[in-house]
């Protein structure tokens, strides 16, 4: 009989950068992954959902790896784990799939052993692994995150998303690795471009905190990474240039892409027009893509320890179906 319980975690997807805030700004989104973790005689994985195809089912699995990091930090040894996961977050599309796995795996492992590590500690560990704090911070704390990372410690402020904010993403049906998307970036930029991004990142952060949706479009302009990444995503240049003319408050590449993300006023009258514009632009460039309406997620990662009496078979998928109201 294990001395540890079974943990259950729900972790949101995220978008990073929001245009100018490269490796700095992140926002949690209402797409989720659910994870259960418990001690086991042998390490086994139960992976559900269309987004789990091709994910490793041995100890090279990211969830297993980050769980072991948490156990090592806490001075605990649990070499064999049973890990169950269902995810609706697309892989390598710019919606923080790796960050949500890192945060979810760490939170599940921490909850399993009685939560000895603080969220701040998990944030530092997750950022060290991801190398930037924006996605992991959003998945951990929810809402909008502005953060800095000095190589050892991440400082952040969480901003409550404006109530009237909704998000429309267009997700191309091809993967774009962060490594490839970073590889096209210049090593040096001009002072003019630096000032352009600093000023807009500051304005965007303040606009989000103040609920000034009218300033979002101008504040989301970027010269640091999007112009260099545009050739990697057919149709991106047109979408960045014209989406605000079709009802978007602002538009940006989501993380390293290829997903693009529009900020939209929740009660706006041009939502259908905008969605059609995104779809048609992708079609014009021969790119199969789907659109998805999302909300900013305000809760961040949620974890619980499940009592033995609750551990009936099928409860994991039943619980997810209940939450998704399938």
Secondary structure, 3 states (H helix, E strand, C coil): CCCCCEEEEEEEEEEECCCCCCCCEEEEEEEEEEEEEEECCCCEEEEECHHHCCCCCCCCCHHHHHHHHHHHHHCCCCCCEEEEEEECCCCCCCCCHHHHHHHHHHHHHHHHCCCCCCHHHHHHHHHHHHCCCHHHHHHHHCCEEEEEECCCCEEEEEECCCCCEEEEEEEECCCCCHHHHHHCCCCCCCHHHHHHHHHHHHHHHHHHHHCCHHHHHHHCCCCCCHHHHHHHCCCHHHHHHHHHHHCCCEEEECCCCCCEEEEEECCCCCHHHHHHHHHHHHHHCCCCEEEEEEEECCCCCEEEEECHHHCCCCHHHHHHHHHHCC
